[in-house]
Every structure is written in structure tokens, then in C-alpha cells.
Amino acid sequence: MCGHSNSGEEFFLIDLKHLLYYMIFLTGGTGLLGIRILYDLISNKRKVLALKRKSSPLQYVKEAFLFYDPEFGAQKFDSIHWIEGDVLDVISLQKGMEECDEVYHAAAMVSFHKRDRQIMLDVNIKGTANVVNVAVENEIKKFCHISSIAALGRSGNARAITEEDLWTDEGDPSYYSISKYYSEMEVWRGIEEGLNAVILCPSLILGAGRPEVSSGKIYSAVWEGLKVCGPNSNSIIDVRSISKAAIELMEKEIWKERFILSAHDLKAKKLFDTVAKSLGKNGPKRVMSERQIKFFMRFIKLLSKLNIEPRISYETLSGALMNYTYDNTKLEKYIAIEYPSIEESIAYYANYYKKILGSMAL
């Protein structure tokens, strides 16, 4: 099971093997997964250069480090080397990778709103193409790309989806799904050009980060009094497990492979109720029916024709009807990995979000 933090003694141990390595370059360092990869690399005495946009706040990165390690988190946070830039800014990528041997590409935009479609496609596809191109030019020795289960195909029947299921544009996929599929294709193209890369496809990630994005939105919605939810199921994994897998696959030099990272399947109502219990709040009282969701989807389509974008998107409602499961057994053939129970993970991160959301309410 993944530990909650490394002790101070572990932090100050010197791994001589890692002293031989150059700095690691990481994109998406202010995101939920990027934060944990940063934390784990630095806890293992790795030197990391993290890319951040000028507008990206570091507040939640530091808060997460302090949460993961109350005693030495601030010291670990201060050891991060930051570079301002963007995955769409090739010059910043070139500067960032100059002295690096390894790259973790975790930057991505997630949105299901029509207004964000073009920028999301640019960031996720063009941005990944830029990162791959610069990595190839700089002869980066190790490359880890964070994709998504959204980039996987759907099995079309009751069986669990595997890495072998081919993505298609049938079934009205979300623009996020489209962007993650084509961004992954850029990595496969880089592999053909000689890049040593591994691809990770995580499901919904539980972790410490910004409360308005990713799984932070789940805690925030329950904190604010979520009344209804969909009938869908969610595949979920703890960010600690993903970070451990990413780092271990890189150290073992597992290339030209993609891996599903998913640990638990939970109905939305059960997920929200468990989060509510951990926060000391009430869960949603009602589960919307498929008929109700489809009615609202038709209504949103009508609003779209009138150039009106509602608070909840068509793609979000469409996702509330999905009930897919994922086969994670391929990863177990390459590394030994255990997953915290879903109850433990939810309760663990509730401690973080109670502090963050509570301070926001003051």
C-alpha cells in the first residue's frame, strides 16, 4: 500500500545512483498528478525542473507538499526548480530540456465546455507534439506520457476495456477524449522516431490539488451541498499509485507500452456518499434517471443552437450515462503494485480538502 509520506530520515538519505543523473523535466507540475510526481521524485533526492505558466499559482502545490509531509514538505517544495513557459511555447520547452535526461509529460487541459474546445485541442495535441519534438531533438533518454482512459477504445460489450481496445470516433466521443487520443498518437510517433517512452492511461484520480479541478471538484461539489448525481459508474485510482507506477516504469526502462491505471469501480451515488461522510456533509439525495438526463441533453443542444452555454455541459451529462470498467492486469506483469482501499483514499484526501475549502469559506 502506498505510504502517506516519506519520513525525514528517508528524505535525507542519499541515493548515490541518482547523483549520476541529470535533472528531470516535468510538465503539468501544478496539476494534481504532476504535484505528486514532483513530491515523490524530490523525496527520492531527484533534481526536477518543472514547467509552469506565468499565471499558474503555486499555492496548492505547497499546500499539497505540506499535506503529504507536514515536517519536511516546505523544504521539499523549496527544492523544486521552476521555469516559466507553456507546452505551446517551444522556446521554453527547449530551454527546459537542455540539461535533462528524463521527461514526465503530465500537462493537459480537461474541459467539457464548448467554449474551451479549441484551446484544449491545442494544448493537448499541439502541446504534446511540441514536447515530443523537443524531446527527440534533445535525445531525451526516458519519457513518460500521462494519457487517459478517455484515449482508449470502448469494448462495445460487458467486458472490461483493455489497452488493446482501439479508439474510434463512433458514439459521439467528448472533445477531451479526442484530444487525449490524438495527443497519445504524437507520443507513438515520437517512439517511431527513436524516443524511449511509456504511456500511462489513468482513470479518475483522487489526490491533493486545486479544489476547482479534477477530483477536487468532487469534494467541492459535496462541500457546497450537491443535491443530485447521475447513474453512472466511475473508475478511480489514488494519485500515489499512479506516481509510483510512473517512476518505477521509468526506472525499469519499460518502453513502447501503454498501461491502464485504475483500481476501483464505484457508482456515482456511492462515491459522493463516501466523500460526504468523510467531509461531514450530506450526500446527494437523488439519482437522475437515464430518461431525465437525455431530456436535459436535448434541451442543452437546443440552447447551443441559440449560442447559449449552460452551466452544465452536454458532454458532462453524456458522461453521466457511462458505465465502463477497465482491466488493469497488464501493469501487474511489469511492476508490483498495491492500491489503497477506496474508503482510505477518499478519507485521506478529505483531510486536505476540508482544510482548503474551510479556509476559502472564511
C-alpha positions as CSV (number, residue, x, y, z in Angstrom):
1,M,0.0,0.0,0.0
2,C,1.3,3.5,-0.8
3,G,2.6,5.3,2.2
4,H,1.2,8.8,3.1
5,S,4.6,10.4,3.3
6,N,8.3,9.8,3.5
7,S,9.9,10.3,6.9
8,G,12.6,12.9,7.4
9,E,15.1,10.2,7.7
10,E,14.2,8.8,4.3
11,F,14.4,12.3,2.8
12,F,18.0,12.9,3.9
13,L,19.3,9.5,2.7
14,I,21.4,9.9,-0.4
15,D,20.9,7.6,-3.3
16,L,24.3,7.6,-5.0
17,K,22.8,6.1,-8.2
18,H,20.6,9.2,-8.6
19,L,23.5,11.6,-8.2
20,L,24.7,10.4,-11.6
21,Y,21.5,11.6,-13.3
22,Y,20.8,15.0,-14.8
23,M,17.8,17.0,-13.9
24,I,14.3,15.7,-14.8
25,F,11.9,17.9,-16.8
26,L,8.2,17.8,-15.9
27,T,5.2,19.5,-17.4
28,G,2.0,19.9,-15.5
29,G,3.7,20.4,-12.2
30,T,0.9,22.5,-10.7
31,G,-1.7,19.8,-11.6
32,L,-2.9,17.1,-9.2
33,L,-0.8,14.3,-10.7
34,G,2.2,16.5,-11.5
35,I,2.3,17.6,-7.9
36,R,2.5,14.0,-6.6
37,I,5.2,13.0,-9.2
38,L,7.2,16.1,-8.1
39,Y,6.8,15.2,-4.5
40,D,7.9,11.6,-5.0
41,L,10.9,12.5,-7.2
42,I,12.1,15.1,-4.8
43,S,11.6,12.8,-1.8
44,N,13.9,10.4,-3.7
45,K,16.6,13.1,-4.0
46,R,15.9,13.7,-7.7
47,K,16.6,17.1,-9.2
48,V,13.5,18.4,-11.0
49,L,12.9,21.3,-13.3
50,A,9.1,21.9,-13.5
51,L,7.3,23.9,-16.2
52,K,4.6,26.4,-15.1
53,R,2.6,29.0,-16.8
54,K,3.1,32.6,-15.6
55,S,-0.5,32.6,-14.4
56,S,-0.3,29.3,-12.5
57,P,-0.4,29.7,-8.7
58,L,2.0,27.7,-6.6
59,Q,-0.2,27.9,-3.5
60,Y,-1.8,24.5,-3.9
61,V,1.5,22.8,-4.8
62,K,2.9,24.0,-1.5
63,E,-0.3,23.1,0.4
64,A,-0.2,19.5,-1.1
65,F,3.5,19.1,-0.2
66,L,2.8,20.2,3.4
67,F,-0.2,17.7,3.5
68,Y,1.9,14.8,2.2
69,D,4.8,15.6,4.6
70,P,4.0,18.2,7.4
71,E,7.5,18.1,8.7
72,F,9.7,18.4,5.6
73,G,7.1,19.4,2.9
74,A,8.1,23.0,2.8
75,Q,11.8,22.1,2.4
76,K,10.9,19.7,-0.4
77,F,8.7,22.3,-2.1
78,D,11.6,24.9,-1.9
79,S,13.9,22.5,-3.7
80,I,11.8,22.5,-6.9
81,H,13.3,24.4,-9.8
82,W,10.6,26.2,-11.8
83,I,10.7,27.5,-15.3
84,E,8.0,29.7,-16.7
85,G,6.6,28.7,-20.1
86,D,4.0,26.7,-21.8
87,V,3.7,23.5,-23.8
88,L,2.7,25.8,-26.8
89,D,5.9,27.8,-26.3
90,V,8.6,25.7,-28.0
91,I,11.4,28.0,-26.7
92,S,10.5,27.4,-23.1
93,L,10.5,23.6,-23.8
94,Q,13.9,23.8,-25.5
95,K,15.3,25.8,-22.5
96,G,13.8,23.4,-20.1
97,M,15.1,20.2,-21.6
98,E,18.6,21.4,-22.3
99,E,20.2,19.8,-19.3
100,C,17.7,17.0,-18.8
101,D,17.8,13.3,-19.5
102,E,14.2,12.4,-18.5
103,V,10.8,13.9,-19.1
104,Y,7.4,13.4,-17.4
105,H,4.7,15.0,-19.6
106,A,1.7,15.5,-17.3
107,A,0.4,18.8,-18.7
108,A,-3.1,18.6,-20.1
109,M,-6.3,20.6,-20.2
110,V,-9.6,19.0,-19.1
111,S,-12.9,20.6,-20.1
112,F,-16.3,19.5,-21.3
113,H,-17.5,23.0,-22.3
114,K,-17.8,24.2,-25.9
115,R,-16.0,27.4,-25.2
116,D,-12.8,25.6,-24.2
117,R,-12.7,23.1,-27.1
118,Q,-10.1,24.8,-29.4
119,I,-7.7,25.8,-26.6
120,M,-8.0,22.2,-25.2
121,L,-7.3,20.7,-28.6
122,D,-4.3,23.0,-29.0
123,V,-2.8,22.3,-25.5
124,N,-3.4,18.6,-25.5
125,I,-2.4,17.8,-29.1
126,K,-0.1,20.6,-30.4
127,G,1.4,20.9,-26.9
128,T,2.2,17.2,-26.8
129,A,3.6,17.3,-30.3
130,N,5.9,20.2,-29.2
131,V,7.1,18.3,-26.1
132,V,7.8,15.2,-28.1
133,N,9.6,17.1,-30.9
134,V,11.9,18.8,-28.4
135,A,12.5,15.6,-26.5
136,V,13.5,13.8,-29.8
137,E,15.8,16.8,-30.7
138,N,17.5,16.7,-27.3
139,E,17.8,12.9,-27.3
140,I,15.9,12.6,-24.1
141,K,16.7,9.1,-22.7
142,K,13.4,8.5,-20.8
143,F,9.9,9.8,-21.5
144,C,6.7,9.2,-19.6
145,H,3.4,10.5,-21.1
146,I,0.3,10.8,-19.0
147,S,-2.6,9.9,-21.2
148,S,-6.1,8.9,-20.0
149,I,-8.6,6.1,-20.2
150,A,-10.5,8.6,-22.4
151,A,-8.0,7.8,-25.1
152,L,-8.9,4.1,-25.1
153,G,-11.5,2.4,-27.3
154,R,-14.8,1.1,-25.9
155,S,-15.2,-2.7,-25.9
156,G,-18.8,-2.5,-27.0
157,N,-20.0,-5.2,-24.6
158,A,-19.9,-6.0,-20.9
159,R,-16.2,-7.0,-20.7
160,A,-13.6,-4.7,-19.2
161,I,-11.7,-2.4,-21.5
162,T,-8.1,-3.2,-22.1
163,E,-5.1,-1.4,-23.7
164,E,-5.8,-3.3,-26.9
165,D,-9.2,-1.7,-27.5
166,L,-8.9,0.6,-30.4
167,W,-10.3,4.2,-30.2
168,T,-12.8,5.3,-32.8
169,D,-14.8,8.4,-33.2
170,E,-18.1,6.5,-33.1
171,G,-20.5,7.0,-30.3
172,D,-20.1,10.8,-30.0
173,P,-16.8,10.9,-28.0
174,S,-16.1,14.0,-26.0
175,Y,-13.6,16.6,-27.3
176,Y,-11.4,15.7,-24.3
177,S,-11.4,12.1,-25.5
178,I,-10.5,13.2,-29.0
179,S,-7.7,15.5,-27.7
180,K,-6.2,12.7,-25.5
181,Y,-6.3,10.2,-28.3
182,Y,-4.5,12.4,-30.8
183,S,-2.0,13.6,-28.2
184,E,-1.2,9.9,-27.5
185,M,-0.6,9.5,-31.2
186,E,2.0,12.2,-31.1
187,V,3.9,10.1,-28.5
188,W,3.6,6.9,-30.6
189,R,5.0,9.0,-33.5
190,G,7.9,10.0,-31.2
191,I,8.5,6.4,-30.4
192,E,8.8,5.6,-34.1
193,E,11.4,8.3,-34.2
194,G,13.5,6.7,-31.5
195,L,12.0,8.1,-28.3
196,N,12.1,5.7,-25.3
197,A,8.6,6.3,-24.0
198,V,6.0,4.7,-21.8
199,I,2.3,5.8,-21.8
200,L,0.0,5.7,-18.7
201,C,-3.8,5.8,-19.0
202,P,-5.2,6.7,-15.6
203,S,-8.9,6.8,-14.7
204,L,-10.4,9.4,-12.4
205,I,-7.6,10.4,-10.0
206,L,-8.1,11.1,-6.3
207,G,-5.4,13.4,-4.9
208,A,-4.4,16.7,-3.3
209,G,-4.6,19.8,-5.6
210,R,-6.7,22.7,-6.7
211,P,-10.3,22.4,-5.4
212,E,-11.9,23.6,-8.7
213,V,-10.4,20.9,-11.0
214,S,-10.2,17.1,-11.3
215,S,-11.3,15.2,-8.2
216,G,-11.1,18.4,-6.3
217,K,-14.4,19.3,-7.9
218,I,-16.0,16.2,-6.3
219,Y,-15.0,17.3,-2.8
220,S,-16.0,20.9,-3.6
221,A,-19.4,19.9,-5.0
222,V,-20.2,17.8,-1.9
223,W,-18.9,20.6,0.4
224,E,-21.3,23.1,-1.3
225,G,-24.3,20.8,-1.0
226,L,-24.6,18.6,-4.1
227,K,-28.3,17.5,-4.5
228,V,-28.4,15.1,-7.4
229,C,-26.0,12.9,-9.3
230,G,-26.0,10.6,-12.3
231,P,-26.5,6.8,-12.5
232,N,-23.0,6.3,-14.0
233,S,-20.1,4.3,-12.5
234,N,-16.6,5.8,-12.1
235,S,-13.2,4.0,-12.4
236,I,-11.0,5.6,-9.7
237,I,-7.3,5.5,-8.6
238,D,-5.2,7.1,-5.9
239,V,-2.6,9.6,-7.3
240,R,0.0,7.9,-5.1
241,S,-0.4,4.7,-7.0
242,I,0.0,6.4,-10.4
243,S,3.1,8.3,-9.4
244,K,4.7,5.2,-8.0
245,A,3.9,3.3,-11.3
246,A,5.2,6.1,-13.5
247,I,8.5,6.4,-11.6
248,E,9.0,2.7,-11.4
249,L,8.3,2.1,-15.1
250,M,10.8,4.8,-16.0
251,E,13.5,3.3,-13.7
252,K,12.9,-0.2,-15.1
253,E,13.0,1.3,-18.6
254,I,9.8,-0.2,-19.9
255,W,9.3,1.4,-23.3
256,K,6.8,1.2,-26.2
257,E,4.0,0.2,-23.9
258,R,0.7,1.7,-22.6
259,F,-0.9,0.8,-19.3
260,I,-4.3,1.3,-17.8
261,L,-4.1,2.6,-14.2
262,S,-7.4,2.0,-12.4
263,A,-8.1,0.5,-9.0
264,H,-11.8,0.7,-8.1
265,D,-15.2,0.9,-9.8
266,L,-17.8,2.9,-7.9
267,K,-21.3,4.1,-8.7
268,A,-21.6,7.9,-8.6
269,K,-24.0,7.9,-5.7
270,K,-21.7,5.6,-3.6
271,L,-18.7,7.9,-4.5
272,F,-20.4,11.1,-3.5
273,D,-21.9,9.5,-0.3
274,T,-18.5,8.3,0.8
275,V,-17.0,11.7,0.1
276,A,-19.8,13.3,2.0
277,K,-19.3,11.1,5.0
278,S,-15.5,11.9,5.0
279,L,-16.3,15.6,4.9
280,G,-19.1,15.5,7.5
281,K,-21.6,16.6,4.9
282,N,-24.8,15.3,3.3
283,G,-24.6,13.3,0.1
284,P,-26.9,13.8,-2.9
285,K,-30.5,12.9,-2.2
286,R,-31.5,11.8,-5.7
287,V,-30.1,9.9,-8.7
288,M,-31.2,11.2,-12.0
289,S,-32.8,8.7,-14.3
290,E,-31.5,8.0,-17.8
291,R,-34.7,9.5,-19.2
292,Q,-34.2,12.7,-17.3
293,I,-30.6,13.1,-18.4
294,K,-31.5,12.6,-22.0
295,F,-34.2,15.2,-21.7
296,F,-31.7,17.7,-20.4
297,M,-29.2,16.7,-23.1
298,R,-31.8,17.6,-25.8
299,F,-32.5,20.9,-24.0
300,I,-28.8,21.8,-23.9
301,K,-28.5,21.0,-27.6
302,L,-31.3,23.5,-28.3
303,L,-29.6,26.1,-26.2
304,S,-26.4,25.5,-28.1
305,K,-28.1,26.4,-31.4
306,L,-29.1,29.6,-29.7
307,N,-25.4,30.2,-28.7
308,I,-26.3,29.8,-25.1
309,E,-23.9,27.7,-23.0
310,P,-25.4,26.4,-19.7
311,R,-23.5,25.8,-16.5
312,I,-23.5,22.0,-17.1
313,S,-22.4,20.8,-20.5
314,Y,-23.8,18.3,-22.9
315,E,-20.7,16.2,-22.6
316,T,-20.9,16.1,-18.8
317,L,-24.4,14.8,-19.0
318,S,-23.4,12.3,-21.6
319,G,-20.7,11.1,-19.3
320,A,-23.3,10.6,-16.5
321,L,-24.7,7.7,-18.6
322,M,-21.5,5.8,-19.0
323,N,-20.7,2.6,-17.1
324,Y,-17.4,1.3,-18.3
325,T,-14.9,-0.9,-16.4
326,Y,-11.2,-1.2,-17.1
327,D,-8.8,-4.1,-16.9
328,N,-5.6,-3.1,-15.0
329,T,-3.9,-6.5,-15.0
330,K,-1.3,-5.7,-17.7
331,L,0.6,-3.3,-15.3
332,E,0.9,-6.1,-12.7
333,K,3.0,-8.1,-15.2
334,Y,5.7,-5.4,-15.2
335,I,5.7,-4.0,-11.6
336,A,4.4,-5.0,-8.2
337,I,1.7,-2.5,-7.2
338,E,-0.9,-2.4,-4.4
339,Y,-3.8,0.0,-4.2
340,P,-5.2,1.7,-1.1
341,S,-8.9,0.9,-0.5
342,I,-11.3,3.5,-1.9
343,E,-12.5,4.3,1.5
344,E,-9.0,5.0,2.7
345,S,-8.1,7.2,-0.3
346,I,-11.3,9.2,0.0
347,A,-10.9,9.8,3.7
348,Y,-7.2,10.6,3.3
349,Y,-7.8,13.4,0.8
350,A,-10.8,14.7,2.7
351,N,-8.4,15.9,5.3
352,Y,-6.7,18.0,2.7
353,Y,-9.9,19.4,1.1
354,K,-11.5,20.1,4.5
355,K,-8.6,22.5,5.3
356,I,-8.6,24.1,1.8
357,L,-12.4,24.5,1.4
358,G,-12.7,25.6,5.0
359,S,-10.2,28.4,4.6
360,M,-11.9,29.5,1.4
361,A,-15.2,29.9,3.3
362,L,-13.6,32.3,5.9
